[in-house]
Amino acid sequence: MFLYKTAVYKHGTHDQKTHGGGRGSRVHPEHGSGAQAVYEALPKKLDSVGSKVDTEFKRTEDFAVANDLATAKTYLWSAGKATGPRTAAPAIQNARLAIANAAKKVSARSIPKSMRLSDIGDELEALYTGLMMPAGG
C-alpha cells in the first residue's frame, strides 16, 4: 500500500488522455509515441529503402518487374509526403505489396534478386507496423 501511494503522489494519475502532452493528448511528450517516432524517422528510412529499390530497378531487364519497382517508388514518395503516421502507413503497405509482386516475378529466375526484394519488403513491413503502433506505444 505504501508503494502505491508513493507512486500516485509522486507521479500523479497515469491517465493517458491527460497525462502530459496537453489537451486531449495521449502521448507523453518526454516519452514520445511509437508511431510518431517512426514517422519522424521516416525520411531517412525512406531514402535508404528508396536507394535499394533504385539499385534493383537499374539491375532489372524485365518490364513487369521494373513497373512494380516504379510503383513502389511512387508509394514511397507518397509516404514521404504524408502528414502523419496513419496517412503514411497505407502508402508504405502499398509499396511493400508492389515489392512483393516484383519478388514473385523474379523468384523463378533469380533467387538472389528475389531475396533482395524480399528483404526490402521486410523493411517496409517493419515501417508499416511501427506506423500503426498505438499512440502510447
Buried (B, 14 or more C-beta within 10 A) or exposed (E): EEEEEEEEEEEEEEEBEBBEBEEEBBBBEEEEBBBBBBBEEBEEBBEEBBEBBEEBBEEBEBEEBBBBBEBBBBBBEBBBEBEEBEBBBBBBBBBBBBBBBBBBBBBEEBEEBBEBBBEBBEBBBBBBBBBBBEBBB
